[in-house]
């Protein structure tokens, strides 16, 4: 017969006693952050031709702009993933 699992504690409270409002607020924050990340990526791609023309960049230089933007995006994605692990909404 399997042993019952101990009740998981999050922020010093049993998991069952966490506020549904807190879970909903965290979910909304995480979804909003994901939406803003997608908008930022899309805006870079649409603004890139104007940046090329105004700054006189070549196609290889604009590739570096995209790479730098994506590297920054990935770095913040790792940080936000860690934050969501610390403040677990479920």
mmCIF file as gemmi writes it, N, C-alpha and C atoms, coordinates in Angstrom:
data_model
loop_
_atom_site.group_PDB
_atom_site.id
_atom_site.type_symbol
_atom_site.label_atom_id
_atom_site.label_alt_id
_atom_site.label_comp_id
_atom_site.label_asym_id
_atom_site.label_entity_id
_atom_site.label_seq_id
_atom_site.pdbx_PDB_ins_code
_atom_site.Cartn_x
_atom_site.Cartn_y
_atom_site.Cartn_z
_atom_site.occupancy
_atom_site.B_iso_or_equiv
_atom_site.pdbx_formal_charge
_atom_site.auth_seq_id
_atom_site.auth_asym_id
_atom_site.pdbx_PDB_model_num
ATOM 1 N N . UNK Axp A 1 ? 0.85 -1.168 0 1 0 ? 1 A 1
ATOM 2 C CA . UNK Axp A 1 ? 0 0 0 1 0 ? 1 A 1
ATOM 3 C C . UNK Axp A 1 ? 0.897 1.233 0 1 0 ? 1 A 1
ATOM 4 N N . UNK Axp A 2 ? 0.686 2.176 -0.951 1 0 ? 2 A 1
ATOM 5 C CA . UNK Axp A 2 ? 1.543 3.363 -1.011 1 0 ? 2 A 1
ATOM 6 C C . UNK Axp A 2 ? 1.272 4.321 0.145 1 0 ? 2 A 1
ATOM 7 N N . UNK Axp A 3 ? 2.348 4.985 0.555 1 0 ? 3 A 1
ATOM 8 C CA . UNK Axp A 3 ? 2.218 5.962 1.625 1 0 ? 3 A 1
ATOM 9 C C . UNK Axp A 3 ? 1.648 7.26 1.068 1 0 ? 3 A 1
ATOM 10 N N . UNK Axp A 4 ? 0.847 7.984 1.855 1 0 ? 4 A 1
ATOM 11 C CA . UNK Axp A 4 ? 0.325 9.263 1.366 1 0 ? 4 A 1
ATOM 12 C C . UNK Axp A 4 ? 1.459 10.287 1.269 1 0 ? 4 A 1
ATOM 13 N N . UNK Axp A 5 ? 1.384 11.123 0.237 1 0 ? 5 A 1
ATOM 14 C CA . UNK Axp A 5 ? 2.39 12.157 0.05 1 0 ? 5 A 1
ATOM 15 C C . UNK Axp A 5 ? 2.161 13.288 1.042 1 0 ? 5 A 1
ATOM 16 N N . UNK Axp A 6 ? 3.244 13.871 1.556 1 0 ? 6 A 1
ATOM 17 C CA . UNK Axp A 6 ? 3.059 15.007 2.463 1 0 ? 6 A 1
ATOM 18 C C . UNK Axp A 6 ? 2.504 16.209 1.695 1 0 ? 6 A 1
ATOM 19 N N . UNK Axp A 7 ? 1.758 17.033 2.412 1 0 ? 7 A 1
ATOM 20 C CA . UNK Axp A 7 ? 1.188 18.215 1.777 1 0 ? 7 A 1
ATOM 21 C C . UNK Axp A 7 ? 2.296 19.219 1.475 1 0 ? 7 A 1
ATOM 22 N N . UNK Axp A 8 ? 2.297 19.717 0.269 1 0 ? 8 A 1
ATOM 23 C CA . UNK Axp A 8 ? 3.347 20.619 -0.182 1 0 ? 8 A 1
ATOM 24 C C . UNK Axp A 8 ? 3.129 21.992 0.428 1 0 ? 8 A 1
ATOM 25 N N . UNK Axp A 9 ? 4.217 22.607 0.904 1 0 ? 9 A 1
ATOM 26 C CA . UNK Axp A 9 ? 4.162 23.952 1.464 1 0 ? 9 A 1
ATOM 27 C C . UNK Axp A 9 ? 4.726 24.943 0.463 1 0 ? 9 A 1
ATOM 28 N N . UNK Axp A 10 ? 4.044 26.047 0.255 1 0 ? 10 A 1
ATOM 29 C CA . UNK Axp A 10 ? 4.513 27.123 -0.606 1 0 ? 10 A 1
ATOM 30 C C . UNK Axp A 10 ? 4.398 28.419 0.181 1 0 ? 10 A 1
ATOM 31 N N . UNK Axp A 11 ? 5.494 29.128 0.314 1 0 ? 11 A 1
ATOM 32 C CA . UNK Axp A 11 ? 5.536 30.383 1.075 1 0 ? 11 A 1
ATOM 33 C C . UNK Axp A 11 ? 5.032 30.205 2.508 1 0 ? 11 A 1
ATOM 34 N N . UNK Axp A 12 ? 5.311 29.07 3.101 1 0 ? 12 A 1
ATOM 35 C CA . UNK Axp A 12 ? 4.924 28.831 4.481 1 0 ? 12 A 1
ATOM 36 C C . UNK Axp A 12 ? 3.472 28.438 4.67 1 0 ? 12 A 1
ATOM 37 N N . UNK Axp A 13 ? 2.7 28.343 3.61 1 0 ? 13 A 1
ATOM 38 C CA . UNK Axp A 13 ? 1.299 27.945 3.706 1 0 ? 13 A 1
ATOM 39 C C . UNK Axp A 13 ? 1.098 26.619 2.986 1 0 ? 13 A 1
ATOM 40 N N . UNK Axp A 14 ? 0.191 25.791 3.483 1 0 ? 14 A 1
ATOM 41 C CA . UNK Axp A 14 ? -0.124 24.574 2.729 1 0 ? 14 A 1
ATOM 42 C C . UNK Axp A 14 ? -0.683 24.947 1.355 1 0 ? 14 A 1
ATOM 43 N N . UNK Axp A 15 ? -0.394 24.117 0.386 1 0 ? 15 A 1
ATOM 44 C CA . UNK Axp A 15 ? -0.796 24.407 -0.998 1 0 ? 15 A 1
ATOM 45 C C . UNK Axp A 15 ? -2.306 24.569 -1.119 1 0 ? 15 A 1
ATOM 46 N N . UNK Axp A 16 ? -3.053 23.811 -0.354 1 0 ? 16 A 1
ATOM 47 C CA . UNK Axp A 16 ? -4.509 23.872 -0.441 1 0 ? 16 A 1
ATOM 48 C C . UNK Axp A 16 ? -5.064 25.191 0.097 1 0 ? 16 A 1
ATOM 49 N N . UNK Axp A 17 ? -4.288 25.902 0.937 1 0 ? 17 A 1
ATOM 50 C CA . UNK Axp A 17 ? -4.783 27.134 1.547 1 0 ? 17 A 1
ATOM 51 C C . UNK Axp A 17 ? -4.373 28.392 0.784 1 0 ? 17 A 1
ATOM 52 N N . UNK Axp A 18 ? -3.713 28.261 -0.346 1 0 ? 18 A 1
ATOM 53 C CA . UNK Axp A 18 ? -3.329 29.441 -1.113 1 0 ? 18 A 1
ATOM 54 C C . UNK Axp A 18 ? -4.557 30.092 -1.724 1 0 ? 18 A 1
ATOM 55 N N . UNK Axp A 19 ? -4.497 31.385 -1.814 1 0 ? 19 A 1
ATOM 56 C CA . UNK Axp A 19 ? -5.618 32.157 -2.311 1 0 ? 19 A 1
ATOM 57 C C . UNK Axp A 19 ? -5.807 31.955 -3.814 1 0 ? 19 A 1
ATOM 58 N N . UNK Axp A 20 ? -7.04 31.705 -4.268 1 0 ? 20 A 1
ATOM 59 C CA . UNK Axp A 20 ? -7.283 31.618 -5.706 1 0 ? 20 A 1
ATOM 60 C C . UNK Axp A 20 ? -7.016 32.955 -6.401 1 0 ? 20 A 1
ATOM 61 N N . UNK Axp A 21 ? -7.2 34.05 -5.676 1 0 ? 21 A 1
ATOM 62 C CA . UNK Axp A 21 ? -6.929 35.368 -6.26 1 0 ? 21 A 1
ATOM 63 C C . UNK Axp A 21 ? -5.45 35.51 -6.566 1 0 ? 21 A 1
ATOM 64 N N . UNK Axp A 22 ? -4.591 35.036 -5.671 1 0 ? 22 A 1
ATOM 65 C CA . UNK Axp A 22 ? -3.141 35.106 -5.891 1 0 ? 22 A 1
ATOM 66 C C . UNK Axp A 22 ? -2.754 34.29 -7.122 1 0 ? 22 A 1
ATOM 67 N N . UNK Axp A 23 ? -3.335 33.12 -7.267 1 0 ? 23 A 1
ATOM 68 C CA . UNK Axp A 23 ? -3.052 32.285 -8.429 1 0 ? 23 A 1
ATOM 69 C C . UNK Axp A 23 ? -3.473 32.986 -9.72 1 0 ? 23 A 1
ATOM 70 N N . UNK Axp A 24 ? -4.635 33.614 -9.702 1 0 ? 24 A 1
ATOM 71 C CA . UNK Axp A 24 ? -5.136 34.296 -10.882 1 0 ? 24 A 1
ATOM 72 C C . UNK Axp A 24 ? -4.27 35.51 -11.233 1 0 ? 24 A 1
ATOM 73 N N . UNK Axp A 25 ? -3.854 36.265 -10.229 1 0 ? 25 A 1
ATOM 74 C CA . UNK Axp A 25 ? -3.001 37.437 -10.472 1 0 ? 25 A 1
ATOM 75 C C . UNK Axp A 25 ? -1.67 37.006 -11.074 1 0 ? 25 A 1
ATOM 76 N N . UNK Axp A 26 ? -1.061 35.96 -10.546 1 0 ? 26 A 1
ATOM 77 C CA . UNK Axp A 26 ? 0.199 35.473 -11.09 1 0 ? 26 A 1
ATOM 78 C C . UNK Axp A 26 ? 0.032 34.97 -12.524 1 0 ? 26 A 1
ATOM 79 N N . UNK Axp A 27 ? -1.059 34.28 -12.8 1 0 ? 27 A 1
ATOM 80 C CA . UNK Axp A 27 ? -1.309 33.803 -14.158 1 0 ? 27 A 1
ATOM 81 C C . UNK Axp A 27 ? -1.453 34.965 -15.132 1 0 ? 27 A 1
ATOM 82 N N . UNK Axp A 28 ? -2.166 36.001 -14.73 1 0 ? 28 A 1
ATOM 83 C CA . UNK Axp A 28 ? -2.342 37.173 -15.588 1 0 ? 28 A 1
ATOM 84 C C . UNK Axp A 28 ? -1.008 37.863 -15.831 1 0 ? 28 A 1
ATOM 85 N N . UNK Axp A 29 ? -0.182 37.985 -14.806 1 0 ? 29 A 1
ATOM 86 C CA . UNK Axp A 29 ? 1.129 38.62 -14.951 1 0 ? 29 A 1
ATOM 87 C C . UNK Axp A 29 ? 2.007 37.822 -15.912 1 0 ? 29 A 1
ATOM 88 N N . UNK Axp A 30 ? 2.033 36.511 -15.775 1 0 ? 30 A 1
ATOM 89 C CA . UNK Axp A 30 ? 2.859 35.677 -16.644 1 0 ? 30 A 1
ATOM 90 C C . UNK Axp A 30 ? 2.359 35.727 -18.092 1 0 ? 30 A 1
ATOM 91 N N . UNK Axp A 31 ? 1.04 35.718 -18.278 1 0 ? 31 A 1
ATOM 92 C CA . UNK Axp A 31 ? 0.491 35.8 -19.647 1 0 ? 31 A 1
ATOM 93 C C . UNK Axp A 31 ? 0.775 37.162 -20.27 1 0 ? 31 A 1
ATOM 94 N N . UNK Axp A 32 ? 0.675 38.227 -19.486 1 0 ? 32 A 1
ATOM 95 C CA . UNK Axp A 32 ? 0.969 39.559 -19.993 1 0 ? 32 A 1
ATOM 96 C C . UNK Axp A 32 ? 2.437 39.686 -20.39 1 0 ? 32 A 1
ATOM 97 N N . UNK Axp A 33 ? 3.319 39.119 -19.594 1 0 ? 33 A 1
ATOM 98 C CA . UNK Axp A 33 ? 4.744 39.16 -19.922 1 0 ? 33 A 1
ATOM 99 C C . UNK Axp A 33 ? 5.03 38.401 -21.216 1 0 ? 33 A 1
ATOM 100 N N . UNK Axp A 34 ? 4.4 37.263 -21.408 1 0 ? 34 A 1
ATOM 101 C CA . UNK Axp A 34 ? 4.595 36.494 -22.638 1 0 ? 34 A 1
ATOM 102 C C . UNK Axp A 34 ? 4.058 37.254 -23.848 1 0 ? 34 A 1
ATOM 103 N N . UNK Axp A 35 ? 2.922 37.912 -23.686 1 0 ? 35 A 1
ATOM 104 C CA . UNK Axp A 35 ? 2.354 38.708 -24.772 1 0 ? 35 A 1
ATOM 105 C C . UNK Axp A 35 ? 3.277 39.868 -25.144 1 0 ? 35 A 1
ATOM 106 N N . UNK Axp A 36 ? 3.806 40.559 -24.15 1 0 ? 36 A 1
ATOM 107 C CA . UNK Axp A 36 ? 4.707 41.681 -24.418 1 0 ? 36 A 1
ATOM 108 C C . UNK Axp A 36 ? 5.988 41.214 -25.102 1 0 ? 36 A 1
ATOM 109 N N . UNK Axp A 37 ? 6.478 40.053 -24.739 1 0 ? 37 A 1
ATOM 110 C CA . UNK Axp A 37 ? 7.663 39.515 -25.413 1 0 ? 37 A 1
ATOM 111 C C . UNK Axp A 37 ? 7.38 39.248 -26.888 1 0 ? 37 A 1
ATOM 112 N N . UNK Axp A 38 ? 6.231 38.702 -27.179 1 0 ? 38 A 1
ATOM 113 C CA . UNK Axp A 38 ? 5.865 38.452 -28.57 1 0 ? 38 A 1
ATOM 114 C C . UNK Axp A 38 ? 5.695 39.738 -29.366 1 0 ? 38 A 1
ATOM 115 N N . UNK Axp A 39 ? 5.103 40.752 -28.741 1 0 ? 39 A 1
ATOM 116 C CA . UNK Axp A 39 ? 4.933 42.046 -29.411 1 0 ? 39 A 1
ATOM 117 C C . UNK Axp A 39 ? 6.295 42.68 -29.683 1 0 ? 39 A 1
ATOM 118 N N . UNK Axp A 40 ? 7.215 42.579 -28.73 1 0 ? 40 A 1
ATOM 119 C CA . UNK Axp A 40 ? 8.554 43.143 -28.932 1 0 ? 40 A 1
ATOM 120 C C . UNK Axp A 40 ? 9.271 42.466 -30.098 1 0 ? 40 A 1
ATOM 121 N N . UNK Axp A 41 ? 9.185 41.166 -30.184 1 0 ? 41 A 1
ATOM 122 C CA . UNK Axp A 41 ? 9.821 40.457 -31.301 1 0 ? 41 A 1
ATOM 123 C C . UNK Axp A 41 ? 9.205 40.862 -32.636 1 0 ? 41 A 1
ATOM 124 N N . UNK Axp A 42 ? 7.898 40.982 -32.674 1 0 ? 42 A 1
ATOM 125 C CA . UNK Axp A 42 ? 7.232 41.375 -33.917 1 0 ? 42 A 1
ATOM 126 C C . UNK Axp A 42 ? 7.57 42.806 -34.307 1 0 ? 42 A 1
ATOM 127 N N . UNK Axp A 43 ? 7.655 43.688 -33.329 1 0 ? 43 A 1
ATOM 128 C CA . UNK Axp A 43 ? 7.946 45.086 -33.645 1 0 ? 43 A 1
ATOM 129 C C . UNK Axp A 43 ? 9.359 45.254 -34.185 1 0 ? 43 A 1
ATOM 130 N N . UNK Axp A 44 ? 10.299 44.457 -33.716 1 0 ? 44 A 1
ATOM 131 C CA . UNK Axp A 44 ? 11.66 44.54 -34.251 1 0 ? 44 A 1
ATOM 132 C C . UNK Axp A 44 ? 11.672 44.15 -35.724 1 0 ? 44 A 1
ATOM 133 N N . UNK Axp A 45 ? 10.987 43.086 -36.061 1 0 ? 45 A 1
ATOM 134 C CA . UNK Axp A 45 ? 10.992 42.633 -37.451 1 0 ? 45 A 1
ATOM 135 C C . UNK Axp A 45 ? 10.322 43.628 -38.384 1 0 ? 45 A 1
ATOM 136 N N . UNK Axp A 46 ? 9.297 44.31 -37.899 1 0 ? 46 A 1
ATOM 137 C CA . UNK Axp A 46 ? 8.641 45.296 -38.762 1 0 ? 46 A 1
ATOM 138 C C . UNK Axp A 46 ? 9.426 46.604 -38.827 1 0 ? 46 A 1
ATOM 139 N N . UNK Axp A 47 ? 10.217 46.929 -37.805 1 0 ? 47 A 1
ATOM 140 C CA . UNK Axp A 47 ? 10.988 48.171 -37.792 1 0 ? 47 A 1
ATOM 141 C C . UNK Axp A 47 ? 12.368 48.019 -38.427 1 0 ? 47 A 1
ATOM 142 N N . UNK Axp A 48 ? 12.788 46.81 -38.7 1 0 ? 48 A 1
ATOM 143 C CA . UNK Axp A 48 ? 14.14 46.583 -39.205 1 0 ? 48 A 1
ATOM 144 C C . UNK Axp A 48 ? 14.416 47.254 -40.558 1 0 ? 48 A 1
ATOM 145 N N . UNK Axp A 49 ? 13.512 47.236 -41.533 1 0 ? 49 A 1
ATOM 146 C CA . UNK Axp A 49 ? 13.806 47.944 -42.786 1 0 ? 49 A 1
ATOM 147 C C . UNK Axp A 49 ? 14.01 49.449 -42.595 1 0 ? 49 A 1
ATOM 148 N N . UNK Axp A 50 ? 13.226 50.057 -41.719 1 0 ? 50 A 1
ATOM 149 C CA . UNK Axp A 50 ? 13.398 51.488 -41.456 1 0 ? 50 A 1
ATOM 150 C C . UNK Axp A 50 ? 14.729 51.753 -40.767 1 0 ? 50 A 1
ATOM 151 N N . UNK Axp A 51 ? 15.141 50.868 -39.865 1 0 ? 51 A 1
ATOM 152 C CA . UNK Axp A 51 ? 16.444 51.014 -39.215 1 0 ? 51 A 1
ATOM 153 C C . UNK Axp A 51 ? 17.576 50.868 -40.221 1 0 ? 51 A 1
ATOM 154 N N . UNK Axp A 52 ? 17.438 49.92 -41.12 1 0 ? 52 A 1
ATOM 155 C CA . UNK Axp A 52 ? 18.463 49.717 -42.153 1 0 ? 52 A 1
ATOM 156 C C . UNK Axp A 52 ? 18.645 50.971 -43.004 1 0 ? 52 A 1
ATOM 157 N N . UNK Axp A 53 ? 17.529 51.555 -43.433 1 0 ? 53 A 1
ATOM 158 C CA . UNK Axp A 53 ? 17.595 52.736 -44.289 1 0 ? 53 A 1
ATOM 159 C C . UNK Axp A 53 ? 18.133 53.954 -43.549 1 0 ? 53 A 1
ATOM 160 N N . UNK Axp A 54 ? 17.666 54.183 -42.325 1 0 ? 54 A 1
ATOM 161 C CA . UNK Axp A 54 ? 18.062 55.392 -41.611 1 0 ? 54 A 1
ATOM 162 C C . UNK Axp A 54 ? 19.503 55.334 -41.112 1 0 ? 54 A 1
ATOM 163 N N . UNK Axp A 55 ? 19.999 54.148 -40.802 1 0 ? 55 A 1
ATOM 164 C CA . UNK Axp A 55 ? 21.357 54.032 -40.269 1 0 ? 55 A 1
ATOM 165 C C . UNK Axp A 55 ? 22.356 53.547 -41.315 1 0 ? 55 A 1
ATOM 166 N N . UNK Axp A 56 ? 21.886 53.231 -42.502 1 0 ? 56 A 1
ATOM 167 C CA . UNK Axp A 56 ? 22.777 52.774 -43.556 1 0 ? 56 A 1
ATOM 168 C C . UNK Axp A 56 ? 23.431 51.437 -43.268 1 0 ? 56 A 1
ATOM 169 N N . UNK Axp A 57 ? 22.677 50.532 -42.646 1 0 ? 57 A 1
ATOM 170 C CA . UNK Axp A 57 ? 23.231 49.223 -42.289 1 0 ? 57 A 1
ATOM 171 C C . UNK Axp A 57 ? 23.152 48.272 -43.475 1 0 ? 57 A 1
ATOM 172 N N . UNK Axp A 58 ? 24.097 47.343 -43.491 1 0 ? 58 A 1
ATOM 173 C CA . UNK Axp A 58 ? 24.047 46.264 -44.472 1 0 ? 58 A 1
ATOM 174 C C . UNK Axp A 58 ? 23.206 45.125 -43.902 1 0 ? 58 A 1
ATOM 175 N N . UNK Axp A 59 ? 22.944 44.134 -44.724 1 0 ? 59 A 1
ATOM 176 C CA . UNK Axp A 59 ? 22.123 43.017 -44.242 1 0 ? 59 A 1
ATOM 177 C C . UNK Axp A 59 ? 22.848 42.22 -43.161 1 0 ? 59 A 1
ATOM 178 N N . UNK Axp A 60 ? 24.181 42.136 -43.236 1 0 ? 60 A 1
ATOM 179 C CA . UNK Axp A 60 ? 24.909 41.411 -42.193 1 0 ? 60 A 1
ATOM 180 C C . UNK Axp A 60 ? 24.879 42.175 -40.871 1 0 ? 60 A 1
ATOM 181 N N . UNK Axp A 61 ? 24.881 43.494 -40.927 1 0 ? 61 A 1
ATOM 182 C CA . UNK Axp A 61 ? 24.781 44.276 -39.694 1 0 ? 61 A 1
ATOM 183 C C . UNK Axp A 61 ? 23.391 44.176 -39.083 1 0 ? 61 A 1
ATOM 184 N N . UNK Axp A 62 ? 22.367 44.125 -39.912 1 0 ? 62 A 1
ATOM 185 C CA . UNK Axp A 62 ? 21.018 43.978 -39.366 1 0 ? 62 A 1
ATOM 186 C C . UNK Axp A 62 ? 20.821 42.591 -38.752 1 0 ? 62 A 1
ATOM 187 N N . UNK Axp A 63 ? 21.566 41.604 -39.243 1 0 ? 63 A 1
ATOM 188 C CA . UNK Axp A 63 ? 21.524 40.276 -38.629 1 0 ? 63 A 1
ATOM 189 C C . UNK Axp A 63 ? 22.061 40.326 -37.206 1 0 ? 63 A 1
ATOM 190 N N . UNK Axp A 64 ? 23.089 41.146 -36.986 1 0 ? 64 A 1
ATOM 191 C CA . UNK Axp A 64 ? 23.629 41.305 -35.639 1 0 ? 64 A 1
ATOM 192 C C . UNK Axp A 64 ? 22.615 41.982 -34.714 1 0 ? 64 A 1
ATOM 193 N N . UNK Axp A 65 ? 21.836 42.899 -35.236 1 0 ? 65 A 1
ATOM 194 C CA . UNK Axp A 65 ? 20.804 43.546 -34.428 1 0 ? 65 A 1
ATOM 195 C C . UNK Axp A 65 ? 19.774 42.519 -33.989 1 0 ? 65 A 1
ATOM 196 N N . UNK Axp A 66 ? 19.348 41.679 -34.921 1 0 ? 66 A 1
ATOM 197 C CA . UNK Axp A 66 ? 18.373 40.635 -34.585 1 0 ? 66 A 1
ATOM 198 C C . UNK Axp A 66 ? 18.96 39.661 -33.563 1 0 ? 66 A 1
ATOM 199 N N . UNK Axp A 67 ? 20.222 39.286 -33.753 1 0 ? 67 A 1
ATOM 200 C CA . UNK Axp A 67 ? 20.859 38.342 -32.827 1 0 ? 67 A 1
ATOM 201 C C . UNK Axp A 67 ? 20.986 38.931 -31.425 1 0 ? 67 A 1
ATOM 202 N N . UNK Axp A 68 ? 21.363 40.198 -31.341 1 0 ? 68 A 1
ATOM 203 C CA . UNK Axp A 68 ? 21.482 40.836 -30.025 1 0 ? 68 A 1
ATOM 204 C C . UNK Axp A 68 ? 20.125 40.933 -29.337 1 0 ? 68 A 1
ATOM 205 N N . UNK Axp A 69 ? 19.093 41.254 -30.104 1 0 ? 69 A 1
ATOM 206 C CA . UNK Axp A 69 ? 17.753 41.348 -29.535 1 0 ? 69 A 1
ATOM 207 C C . UNK Axp A 69 ? 17.287 39.986 -29.029 1 0 ? 69 A 1
ATOM 208 N N . UNK Axp A 70 ? 17.522 38.942 -29.81 1 0 ? 70 A 1
ATOM 209 C CA . UNK Axp A 70 ? 17.093 37.608 -29.408 1 0 ? 70 A 1
ATOM 210 C C . UNK Axp A 70 ? 17.884 37.088 -28.212 1 0 ? 70 A 1
ATOM 211 N N . UNK Axp A 71 ? 19.16 37.434 -28.132 1 0 ? 71 A 1
ATOM 212 C CA . UNK Axp A 71 ? 19.969 37.036 -26.978 1 0 ? 71 A 1
ATOM 213 C C . UNK Axp A 71 ? 19.452 37.691 -25.701 1 0 ? 71 A 1
ATOM 214 N N . UNK Axp A 72 ? 19.12 38.967 -25.792 1 0 ? 72 A 1
ATOM 215 C CA . UNK Axp A 72 ? 18.549 39.662 -24.635 1 0 ? 72 A 1
ATOM 216 C C . UNK Axp A 72 ? 17.209 39.055 -24.252 1 0 ? 72 A 1
ATOM 217 N N . UNK Axp A 73 ? 16.395 38.744 -25.253 1 0 ? 73 A 1
ATOM 218 C CA . UNK Axp A 73 ? 15.098 38.11 -25.002 1 0 ? 73 A 1
ATOM 219 C C . UNK Axp A 73 ? 15.267 36.777 -24.287 1 0 ? 73 A 1
ATOM 220 N N . UNK Axp A 74 ? 16.215 35.963 -24.755 1 0 ? 74 A 1
ATOM 221 C CA . UNK Axp A 74 ? 16.444 34.652 -24.139 1 0 ? 74 A 1
ATOM 222 C C . UNK Axp A 74 ? 16.941 34.788 -22.712 1 0 ? 74 A 1
ATOM 223 N N . UNK Axp A 75 ? 17.777 35.775 -22.45 1 0 ? 75 A 1
ATOM 224 C CA . UNK Axp A 75 ? 18.293 35.984 -21.094 1 0 ? 75 A 1
ATOM 225 C C . UNK Axp A 75 ? 17.156 36.334 -20.135 1 0 ? 75 A 1
ATOM 226 N N . UNK Axp A 76 ? 16.287 37.239 -20.56 1 0 ? 76 A 1
ATOM 227 C CA . UNK Axp A 76 ? 15.169 37.602 -19.695 1 0 ? 76 A 1
ATOM 228 C C . UNK Axp A 76 ? 14.152 36.473 -19.582 1 0 ? 76 A 1
ATOM 229 N N . UNK Axp A 77 ? 14.07 35.638 -20.591 1 0 ? 77 A 1
ATOM 230 C CA . UNK Axp A 77 ? 13.181 34.485 -20.524 1 0 ? 77 A 1
ATOM 231 C C . UNK Axp A 77 ? 13.649 33.503 -19.445 1 0 ? 77 A 1
ATOM 232 N N . UNK Axp A 78 ? 14.963 33.306 -19.343 1 0 ? 78 A 1
ATOM 233 C CA . UNK Axp A 78 ? 15.498 32.446 -18.287 1 0 ? 78 A 1
ATOM 234 C C . UNK Axp A 78 ? 15.227 33.029 -16.907 1 0 ? 78 A 1
ATOM 235 N N . UNK Axp A 79 ? 15.411 34.335 -16.779 1 0 ? 79 A 1
ATOM 236 C CA . UNK Axp A 79 ? 15.171 34.987 -15.482 1 0 ? 79 A 1
ATOM 237 C C . UNK Axp A 79 ? 13.69 34.894 -15.109 1 0 ? 79 A 1
ATOM 238 N N . UNK Axp A 80 ? 12.81 35.151 -16.067 1 0 ? 80 A 1
ATOM 239 C CA . UNK Axp A 80 ? 11.384 35.086 -15.757 1 0 ? 80 A 1
ATOM 240 C C . UNK Axp A 80 ? 10.938 33.654 -15.456 1 0 ? 80 A 1
ATOM 241 N N . UNK Axp A 81 ? 11.575 32.674 -16.076 1 0 ? 81 A 1
ATOM 242 C CA . UNK Axp A 81 ? 11.277 31.286 -15.744 1 0 ? 81 A 1
ATOM 243 C C . UNK Axp A 81 ? 11.644 30.942 -14.311 1 0 ? 81 A 1
ATOM 244 N N . UNK Axp A 82 ? 12.774 31.468 -13.87 1 0 ? 82 A 1
ATOM 245 C CA . UNK Axp A 82 ? 13.19 31.244 -12.489 1 0 ? 82 A 1
ATOM 246 C C . UNK Axp A 82 ? 12.221 31.927 -11.507 1 0 ? 82 A 1
ATOM 247 N N . UNK Axp A 83 ? 11.791 33.136 -11.854 1 0 ? 83 A 1
ATOM 248 C CA . UNK Axp A 83 ? 10.851 33.851 -10.995 1 0 ? 83 A 1
ATOM 249 C C . UNK Axp A 83 ? 9.532 33.083 -10.907 1 0 ? 83 A 1
ATOM 250 N N . UNK Axp A 84 ? 9.083 32.539 -12.044 1 0 ? 84 A 1
ATOM 251 C CA . UNK Axp A 84 ? 7.831 31.773 -11.996 1 0 ? 84 A 1
ATOM 252 C C . UNK Axp A 84 ? 7.984 30.477 -11.215 1 0 ? 84 A 1
ATOM 253 N N . UNK Axp A 85 ? 9.199 29.919 -11.15 1 0 ? 85 A 1
ATOM 254 C CA . UNK Axp A 85 ? 9.433 28.745 -10.311 1 0 ? 85 A 1
ATOM 255 C C . UNK Axp A 85 ? 9.387 29.114 -8.828 1 0 ? 85 A 1
ATOM 256 N N . UNK Axp A 86 ? 9.93 30.277 -8.491 1 0 ? 86 A 1
ATOM 257 C CA . UNK Axp A 86 ? 9.951 30.702 -7.092 1 0 ? 86 A 1
ATOM 258 C C . UNK Axp A 86 ? 8.535 31.029 -6.606 1 0 ? 86 A 1
ATOM 259 N N . UNK Axp A 87 ? 7.775 31.748 -7.425 1 0 ? 87 A 1
ATOM 260 C CA . UNK Axp A 87 ? 6.406 32.121 -7.069 1 0 ? 87 A 1
ATOM 261 C C . UNK Axp A 87 ? 5.438 31.24 -7.845 1 0 ? 87 A 1
ATOM 262 N N . UNK Axp A 88 ? 5.424 29.98 -7.523 1 0 ? 88 A 1
ATOM 263 C CA . UNK Axp A 88 ? 4.644 28.972 -8.223 1 0 ? 88 A 1
ATOM 264 C C . UNK Axp A 88 ? 3.156 29.268 -8.125 1 0 ? 88 A 1
ATOM 265 N N . UNK Axp A 89 ? 2.481 29.481 -9.276 1 0 ? 89 A 1
ATOM 266 C CA . UNK Axp A 89 ? 1.059 29.813 -9.214 1 0 ? 89 A 1
ATOM 267 C C . UNK Axp A 89 ? 0.15 28.627 -8.974 1 0 ? 89 A 1
ATOM 268 N N . UNK Axp A 90 ? 0.631 27.415 -9.091 1 0 ? 90 A 1
ATOM 269 C CA . UNK Axp A 90 ? -0.259 26.26 -8.938 1 0 ? 90 A 1
ATOM 270 C C . UNK Axp A 90 ? -0.145 25.616 -7.589 1 0 ? 90 A 1
